[in-house]
């Protein structure tokens, strides 16, 4: 701390890559219970339409992450801090159901097939004022503003391309990389879901929390 100022800035580079998205299996939107996902239900879920093992950026990968926090202590008892977090958007990986009625989800174009969601960032503000009432008593007033700028960046999307039943095809041809999912989709009259690749979750709106604390 110098001249009533303090702060911290950090940058993290990371890579979450592979073919297994963890016990909760983040490939399945909303899945929370461990080890009950569909990843190992059928072998072809671990391959793409070229017949190659499906490796790539996993669903929660954020390559670049930035954090900054600054605090100023005023001489009359007020402290005010501003925090900011920014990170790469999540990878977008389309999938299509294969072998109805099971409709095993296949990332047929590979992980990260459709780029990434927008860059995510959020600023939060905190202020606190301590009013002494005596030698051992004080009132502390605080205000915490989350998502100060009320940003609404997309945080999730709808990955499944087919509406209803998915595509059908010969499994030997699948593992030889001889199936084109788009051609099968057209030939078999598989419908495209209107929600496909549309954003379906966003940052929480601005929240303001006020507090009063009495110390004795």
Buried (B, 14 or more C-beta within 10 A) or exposed (E): EEEEEBEEEEEEEEEBBBBEBBEBBBBBEEBEEEEEBBBEEBEBBBBBBBBEEBBBBBBEBBBEBBBBBBBBBEEEBEBBBBBBBBBBBBBBBBBBBBBBEEBBBBBBBBBBBBEBBBEBBBBBBBBBBBEEEEEEEBEBBBBBBBBBEEBEBBBBBBBBBBBEBBBBBEEEEBBEEEBBBBEBBEEBEBEEBEBBBEBEEEBEEBEEEEEEEEEE
